[in-house]
């Protein structure tokens, strides 16, 4: 298989069998925002707004560089935002406004 064929047939998360560092398996308590992210995924799926398959494709569409830089739940959040933007359910301006509101609340 040529390098081009390989790139077309594999996605950024498709790293099985490739050389990598040892995986450190560490159980840890999720941060509150991570728990909320997981709950958001469940709500979006329950209400048929974003399916598990859409979320997976959304994460993979971030590309290898972004996937490598973001944590597990950060990938989910970015994918959710992108999908909601694409569906016209949320705009970047609305998200920015809400993020500013949350930041102001936390500063109080």
ZIQUINOR-V566320 format. One record per residue. N is the residue number from 1. OMEGA is omega in whole degrees, -180 to 180 (NA if undefined). D_CENTER is the distance of its C-alpha to the mean C-alpha in whole Angstrom. Layout:
N,OMEGA,D_CENTER
N,OMEGA,D_CENTER
This chain:
1,180,30
2,180,30
3,178,27
4,178,26
5,179,26
6,180,24
7,-179,21
8,-176,21
9,-179,21
10,178,18
11,-177,15
12,-180,13
13,-176,12
14,-174,16
15,180,17
16,178,20
17,178,23
18,178,22
19,-179,24
20,175,22
21,178,22
22,179,23
23,177,20
24,178,21
25,-177,20
26,174,21
27,178,20
28,177,19
29,177,19
30,174,16
31,179,16
32,-179,17
33,178,13
34,177,11
35,179,14
36,178,13
37,180,10
38,178,11
39,178,14
40,178,12
41,179,10
42,-179,14
43,179,15
44,178,13
45,-179,14
46,-178,18
47,177,19
48,177,17
49,176,15
50,180,12
51,177,13
52,179,11
53,177,12
54,179,11
55,180,7
56,179,8
57,178,10
58,178,7
59,-179,5
60,-179,9
61,177,10
62,-180,8
63,-174,11
64,-177,12
65,180,13
66,179,10
67,179,8
68,-177,12
69,-175,11
70,174,8
71,-178,8
72,-177,7
73,173,6
74,176,5
75,180,2
76,-176,2
77,-180,5
78,179,5
79,179,4
80,-179,6
81,-179,9
82,-179,9
83,179,10
84,175,12
85,-178,14
86,-179,15
87,-180,16
88,-180,18
89,-177,17
90,175,16
91,176,17
92,179,16
93,178,19
94,179,19
95,180,16
96,179,17
97,-179,20
98,179,19
99,176,17
100,178,21
101,-180,22
102,180,20
103,179,21
104,178,25
105,-178,25
106,-180,24
107,-179,26
108,NA,29
